[in-house]
Amino acid sequence: MRNTISILVASEPGELSRIVGLFSARGYNIETMSVGKTLEPNWSRATIVTDGDERTIEQIVKQCARLARVREVRAVTSDPHIEREMALIDVSARAGDERQEVMSLVNIFRAKVVDISHERMILEMSGTRDKVDTFIEMLKPLKVNEVTRSGCVAINRLSPFDRSENEIANAAEV
Amino acid sequence: MRNAVQIAETETVPHALPQAPRGAEILVRGLIKNGVDTIFGLPGGAVLHIYDEIWRFRDEITHYLVRHEQGAVHAAEGYARATGKVGVALVTSGPGATNAVTGIADAYMDSIPLVVITGQVPSAMIGTDAFQEVDTFGVTLPIVKHSYLVRDVRDLEAVIDEAFVIAASGKPGPVVIDVPKDITAQICENPRKFRADILFEEITAPVDPRSIDIVVDKLLSAKQPVFYVGGGIVTSDAAYELLDVAELLKIPVTPTLMGLGGFPTAHSLSLGMLGMHGTYAANMAVSESDLLFAVGVRFDDRVTGKLATFAPNAEIVHIDIDPSNIGKNKRPHFSIVADAKSVLDAIVSKLESTDKSKLNASHKLREAWWQKINEWRDSFPLVCEQSENEIKPQMLIEELHRITNGEAIIVTDVGQHQMWAAQFYPFKYSRQWITSGGLGTMGFGLPAALGAQLARPDKQVVAVVGDGGFQMTNQEIITAVQYGIPLKVIIMNNGYLGMVRQWQEMFYDRAYSEVDLSVSPDFVKLAEAYGALGLRAEKPGELASILKQGLDYPGATIIDVVVSKEENVFPIIPAGQDARNMILK
């Protein structure tokens, strides 16, 4: 089962490697990891997407919580939440049909063109992981040269309603 | 090369000290402030400034010079295990730190509070593959409770203070402080504190009285309950509370290897040790229990064997200070995350205010259970092998027990001798038993005994080691001789890596692959070469007198006891199996 874990950790040298080391030492998988500053300048939030059964996730949360410089660990996925991932995609898009095809996909997925040359375009795309996956899949016939993905960031919902992620995404976007 | 001082000096050391202290002085004063009067270590280039201060403060802090850094950390562990205080080791950078790794890992596995200070190359040289540089922070990352690489001398005092809090609090563990050489030379005018939001705080939530009510009800109504208790009892100093609870309820108690001493072995409620080499009665009782009351344990594989069939019919109540231990291996039905002492104390209070008639009714519920337990005890007690011609290992432990009146602190290495000592030396008090449980470190015993003897000069401390493990750290005999420490080492010498040989005999068709230690040094002469007393016992008839002679001698003594070669530790539950597969003979 795929799970997103959110860890509030002091922004000190070595603390991130302690978390990453814990994952490898205990045999947990890191699918994606993204880290950034929070409102408090000395604290970072690491969002880690991992997989494992309920018991593994419980252990990951507890093990991370033992670290001296970790203040909070949450399994975001166990409550209603919003997840986003960003991707930068270098795709072949020669003037003409090819470029038109790319542009129509960009419109459908509400992506952005952030760079262009005679031969290629760089697209920026953000959304749920599934949406990013689908976008890249749709571009593949046009030859995707390179993809960089940010890994997931996540936050729990304000509203108590357990609306499914896709429902909201569909309503607001594609 | 170890002690060669080839590290480029970026700082000059002012010997006439100015008003403000340099890092090294802050460090040593920090140790003293935190109650340290004994440290173990071995100097080198990166810690020269620190050793200069160790020299200056030699009246306030006694440094014991070991001969290998592994010995320093094990000695610090022995010191900590014998007292509950934080043990301290000081080593240099590079190989000094890597040699310390085994001891740090050992302390991590057994939750022993340590502060290990490692020298590091000067800050500006970190990452340049400098002489004696190793990424100590990285190397020790998975085996520490916490660690620091000190980057600013202003933080040093706060680091030392916090390290002692972290090492000793909650579930204790080792803390590594890596200190670059330039930091120890820098003058510090204005030390700074950690920001309040970062500073580690021990959070001890009070025990919820409703939880206590629930577990007391469970205990009172259980027909076939067992207390399964571990190192947490020793760490939290909860032996008396445990004794009270067990006696009030008349419930049997089985300690794990790490829990030995936490409950008196000879007590009528004691079932003896649980697990792979535990007693028949203890393992059967857990197998058939209806309530497994687990306190300060982690459901380790050497205790549980096959998890699925461990205590299959029991409702499991798990009390532990570390939330991650709850449900890690075996999911309990009810759990309390708290210090063992506080929970047991609350249970005692609750039981003391319980109606006597209710307690009596509770005892009555368990009459049939005790009958069953006594049958198990009688049918397969631990058997001390006897012989007229050769010394059986079990006889050695029983003799040691007799001669020391059961009062000695027993320190062991790892292997067969460890299990026989666990089985045949009945322990009376907490911290009487010092062993490498989780990591299973051969070579632990001798240096750990050294540290334990320094910590407890009022007690006789005896290291029982095998002929294999002895040869891994025997260099520390000279440390004992140098400081006049009455280190007592009994080598249970069977000429084999005995436990491995036993497994090869039982599970590998007697293919004795690389376990033969019959070519060994003469341990008596070796002891004499170190300036210690060396003795040897080969016949049962001389065992008692030689043990007595060795233990009475005022200085370091090595007693080589030649025991029967191919004795096996029984009972044994083969790895990954359950109590029903126990091999008794």
Interface residues (C-beta under 8 A of the other chain):
Chain A: A10 E12 P13 G14 S17 R18 G21 L22 A25 E40 N42 W43 R55 E58 Q59 K62 Q63 A65 R66 L67 A68 R69 R71
Chain B: F137 G138 L141 P142 K145 H146 S147 L149 R151 I166 R195 D197 I198 F200 D322 P323 S324 I326 G327 K328 R331
